[in-house]
Amino acid sequence: WVCYLDMVCLDYSGNLFDASLIAAVGALKSLVIPPTVVADDGEVMLKQGSGSNLTIIRYPMPVSFIILEKKHVVADPSAEEEQFQQGRVSIVYSIEGDLCLLKKEGGAVILQQQLKKCMKVAATHAKALAKSLSVFASD
């Protein structure tokens, strides 16, 4: 199977990366793969019955931060705050606490102590975010 995921942003109030990743994971979690059978000639055909859910091993939960005035760090920025950013840090942890992504954009420097604090906030927030989203409640 091949799965394509298209997103359309209906309203933008900031922090599109986090919202898009959460929406993508929710969509993939609800994906049902139809049952198939392979014929003797190699042709794949759909068969009757209920499908199976996509197995997702790690659920990524993002938290993004922006850097303002080259010294302040703001979590989950609004569209207005993003207009003034000099840099951005996106951190993604799995629900289990594994670091999945750490991405720094822009020219502003982020100090090591600021980055450590952001990582701690992101790890804590990932677990709280997953609990608050009903799509992940059964996991």
Long-range contacts (C-beta under 8 A, 24 or more apart in sequence): 1-33, 3-28, 3-31, 3-54, 12-79, 13-78, 13-79, 14-76, 14-77, 14-78, 14-79, 14-80, 14-81, 14-82, 15-64, 15-76, 15-77, 15-78, 15-82, 17-62, 17-64, 17-90, 18-62, 18-63, 18-64, 18-76, 18-90, 21-60, 21-62, 21-92, 22-61, 22-62, 22-129, 22-133, 25-56, 25-59, 25-60, 26-133, 26-135, 26-136, 28-54, 28-56, 29-53, 29-54, 29-56, 29-59, 29-135, 29-136, 30-135, 58-94, 58-95, 58-96, 58-98, 58-100, 59-94, 59-95, 59-130, 59-136, 59-139, 60-92, 60-93, 60-94, 60-100, 60-101, 61-92, 61-93, 61-94, 61-95, 61-125, 61-126, 61-127, 61-129, 61-130, 62-90, 62-91, 62-92, 62-101, 62-122, 62-126, 63-90, 63-91, 63-92, 63-93, 63-118, 63-121, 63-122, 63-125, 63-126, 63-129, 64-88, 64-89, 64-90, 64-91, 65-89, 65-90, 65-91, 65-118, 67-106, 67-108, 67-110, 70-108, 70-109, 73-110, 73-114, 73-117, 73-118, 75-118, 75-121, 75-125, 89-115, 89-118, 91-118, 91-119, 91-122, 92-122, 92-126, 93-122, 93-123, 93-126, 94-126, 95-126, 95-127, 95-130, 95-136, 95-139, 97-123, 97-126, 97-127, 99-123
